[in-house]
Amino acid sequence: MASSSFSAHVFRYDVFVSFRGEDTRNSFTSHLLKALDGKKVVTYTDYKLENGDEIAPALWKAIEESRISVIIFSENYASSPWCLDELVHILECKERYQQFVIPIFYRVNPAHVRQQRESYAAAFSKHEERFKDRMDKVLKWKGALTIAANLSGFDSHAISNESELVERIVKAILMNLDRQSSSDLTGLVGVESRIQKIESLICISPQDVQVLTVGIWGMGGIGKTTLAGAVFNRLSSHFEASCFLANVREESEKCGMKHLRNELLRELLKEDSLSIGTPSIGSTFVNKRLSLAKVLVVLDDVNVLNQLEYLVGDQVQFGPGSRIIITTRDMQLLKDMQVLRKGVDHDVKIYEVQKLNCNEALQLFHLHASQEISLGEDSTMFLRAVVDYAAGIPLALQIWGSLFRRCKSKQERESLLNKLKIFPDKKLLNVYRISYDALDENEREIFLNIACFHKEEVIDDAKRQLDACGLFADSGIKILIDMSLISIKHEYGRNCLWMHDVIQEMGWAIVHEQCPEEPGKRSRLWNLEDVYHVLARNTGTEKVQSISVNLSKVKELNLRSPDFKKMYNLRFLKFYRRYHVNQCNVSLNLKSLPSALRYLCWPAYPLKSLPSKFSSENLVELSMPNSQLQRLWNGGQNPRNLKRIDLRYSKQLVEVPDLSKSVNIEGIDLRGCIRLVEVPSYFEFLHKLASLNLSHCSNLRFLSDMPHNMKFLNLDNTAVEELPSSIFSLEKLVELNLECCEGIKNLPNSTWKLNSLTSLYLCGTSIEGLPLSIECLSGVVSFQLKFCKRLVSLPTSICKLKSLERLSLEGCSSFKHFPEILEPMQRLEDLSLSLTDIKELPSSIENLVGLKRLRLYECKSLESVPNSIYNLNLAIFALDGCCRLKTLPPSSVILWSSIRGLDLHGCLALEEIPDCIYSLTSIWRLDLSESMIKSISPTIKQASGLRFLYVSNCKCLQSLPELPYLLKVLDASGCTKLKTVSRSMTALTQGLEEILDRHEQHLFYDCVTLDENARSNIVDDAYLRIMRTATANYHASLLKKCQSEGSEFSDEKSPSVAVVCPGDELPKWLSYQTEGCSIKVKLPLTWCHDANFLGLALCAVVTTHNPCWLDYGFNFVFKTINGESHQFNHCARTYERARTGWGGNISDHLFVWYDSLEEVWSTDFNNAIEASFEFFAQNKRHVGGVRSAVGYCCVKGVESACCLLTTAQMLKLAEVRFQLPLMK
């Protein structure tokens, strides 16, 4: 992969060998060096004895000038500071120069190296003593060993024969050197990683006799030919013969396929005069020679299958191990070849070329643009605009870089960029026009529609609209994807159509070319100015087929009296606002609409009806949500092609439109049409109707019989009191929603006929029970009975619902008894009995064998749960607000191996829970707040998975034991009797990999009875947590720098720590201290680039009244070397649970924060030389929150402190103050 540095790096040596002389100098290392020398590999080996602590500059330079570093880890390698310094520098060169590193584990276990165990542990015990004043150096060594041991290498335990081990190492070195030198990638960016992926598909192996084809597929300009050429240059030496046929599409049109085939044969058989004029290779001798040759063939820019059949089809037999590389824009061509080769000893693989990422795109643009643009301080926004616009297409970046090179000023560059967005460069458009010209008529129409109307639209919506216009969307979209003209983008859980901006602009240009002067003579209108021009001036013609305009940028579009008469071929008309569907304001006096219309979308339609002269015969889809319609149309309409109608929230609509002739109607959406009273009787005869939504038609009382094809029926919040019996005979019905139909009092026994039903919503109805036939609904997955306040019980036959996954009785306030579960229910995962009147659960609850989530919150009558509850494999068990629950049943064995959350918040009578619950290793969140517990079992230390512990407002709690070392959040606020808090003495690097990207909080607001020892423990623990989080972040930074790909570390916000407790003394280890709310500190010039800089610790002592309604934090102001000031806010993250039920005492509280400031590193003010920090308090009760530093009504006084943290400082303090066993 291209280096981020643009200067060439000179390599003098092929290999640098790092080894411990006393272990391997005269044995393994000498054998390896002799073998490398025999292969003419230039090695650098330092034969000097390792004396002293510092490596000579010449050795550092030798490492930097070597292409490959080989590290021989032996028993005593770690005992040498010299070797460890070599190792650190090798890894730095790996990052800086993409140097290849090969670790060899010679008679040592890789795990011992990685984790510093056995002889490596003994070595570091001595190092820690010897370098106790330079612990940052020791930390670097340990990090380097961990990183190096994770790299791919060789283990002598796996290859016990030493000569074979040497042979394999030499072979790996030669392959890598060959890879580095066989292809010149100068000027190419991002190519190396892509080449490696193609090589992995090509899979060259002496044992492989199969002929393999690899298709390189992607849109025009993405670099297919470049990649194929680089792979060809790199691999051609591995084959007996090779040929690169460039521009197959273009050359076949110019010279014919016979010419191309003859060129291929001449190159492969090394016979300049060879010429075959027949369609097939008639010569058996030629075929025989080809079948014996292992060849590499590249066919560049293939566009039809016939070309492949002619050049490398069945008639052409290549020798075993041959490889064929094809570049194409057409995925289907490669798929067809896969089908043709199926069952033959010839495999076909496909590689999709990925676009350049942001950094790669910037590098490529830098190479082609002027140095002024690359280095200018005002260029950041411009460069981002160019890169975003290019969207990772190399050809666009190369062409634009050359164009921008001519620009002399910022104004010229911005002007050119704006021009390109309107008038794209013709060279670029011509590349993509090739793909468009190869399309059939259906695909061309779909392509232009997507370019003009449907980019970034949900694919199902776009398909529906395209189909409505008489196009074949499914097959057309598939072909466009295969041709790399469009793609599918996954956004917010939806699949959307996506098209590169340049390709979209090509589509616009094709439409624009139809008539550059007059928009009314083009097939498609989408630009607001063009649409206004045509409709306001009535310049439309029969050429206009589609109009779609986004009105988001105008408050109102005043069209007066647009005349659509001349646009009699208009099939598609769509007005819309992207995010405000009910604010599509168009003011007009509409006299007519074309009868050719097939798709009409007009949200917030302003008139009372459609024009009287409009004929709906061709209409396929009508969408007019939030309209002012009173009646859609008058009688006499024949909408026989209509499939969907959407009039939702048309609150003036007084009757359902006459759809009696709409025999093809599939979906009707009338939700929120509050003036509708009844559904017409003819609905029963709309035999294709599958979806009817009448939700929130609050005056709808009468419902007709429904057609037998109905699948989705929504009557949510209607006034319907009785359902037609036919509804319970709808064998295809999948979802029935009767939520908040208060008039529904019962269900008939005929429900057994609903054998396709999967979702049944009866929430808020007046039903008192369920019919026995409910047991026949074997396909129901979700059964919702929330807030059925008259429901008393469920039949025991509920256990017959074998597909049931979710059952909710939440808010059924009359529900007293949960039925006995007589048979195991395997699929029920979620059961909510919250806000019911149950007093107990049956012991047969254990038959809910698949149950994962059981919710019983605010069950105020619940007094106990059965012992059998422990036999369930629960993940979530919520009992919050069960104020009569005194305890959980005792048990020595609990089978909750997967429990993640146990919520006992507000269980006011709860005094204790079984000790074994505290020690569950799977529990992640435990909430005991506002209970009467007096103590927490010391076994909680064993709960290794616990991350959140809430004990706030536990007024009887007197002590906290030592807690799990990876606990993320502890809220003990308001525990007014809490006296003792145990210290959590944690090793510095314990659990580092689990601490990354964490935000830790330990809150002790208003714990006024804490003794001095407890407060000291909390402050010490705060320091340890800061140190551990900072160290974890340091390790993460090392790994990110040294690992080339595949990092598992998150890119979320940087880690932080916040601790609050009563106290009035600032910790002594904070070096900057002051009275007042602000601190100013000088920053070292290189603070942001210093690998040893760990972040910032901040502290404040605040005298405050009722702190629970305040958020606290600091305003950061950074002053740069240029005199600029930049500000951002850092607010301590707090949890709402910690905000209620406290007293209003005036007391001193100590606030401690840590932040790594990584967000600052990546900004424009990382060259700051001075920083100031001002403490603030923010009232969360006020909308918007008023911030104040000093003088805030609740804040009486502030003392502040801060400290810039480094590895040496933290490690030394940890050892001196806490006597910590570092890095064990």
Beta strands, then each sheet from edge to edge (+ up, - down):
strand 1: 13-18
strand 2: 43-45
strand 3: 66-73
strand 4: 100-105
strand 5: 154-155
strand 6: 211-217
strand 7: 241-245
strand 8: 295-302
strand 9: 323-328
strand 10: 346-352
strand 11: 487-491
strand 12: 494-498
strand 13: 524-525
strand 14: 546-550
strand 15: 557-560
strand 16: 572-576
strand 17: 586-588
strand 18: 599-601
strand 19: 621-623
strand 20: 644-646
strand 21: 667-669
strand 22: 691-693
strand 23: 712-714
strand 24: 735-737
strand 25: 759-761
strand 26: 782-784
strand 27: 806-808
strand 28: 830-832
strand 29: 853-855
strand 30: 876-878
strand 31: 901-903
strand 32: 925-927
strand 33: 948-950
strand 34: 959-960
strand 35: 969-971
strand 36: 980-981
strand 37: 999-1003
strand 38: 1056-1062
strand 39: 1072-1075
strand 40: 1078-1082
strand 41: 1093-1105
strand 42: 1110-1120
strand 43: 1125-1131
strand 44: 1146-1155
strand 45: 1168-1179
strand 46: 1187-1188
strand 47: 1195-1206
sheet 1: 2+ 1+ 3+ 4+ 5+
sheet 2: 7+ 8+ 9+ 6+ 10+
sheet 3: 11+ 12-
sheet 4: 13+ 14+ 16+ 18+ 19+ 20+ 21+ 22+ 23+ 24+ 25+ 26+ 27+ 28+ 29+ 30+ 31+ 32+ 33+ 35+ 37+ 38+ 44- 41+ 47- 39+
sheet 5: 15+ 17+
sheet 6: 34+ 36+
sheet 7: 40+ 45- 42+ 43-
sheet 8: 40+ 45- 46+
end
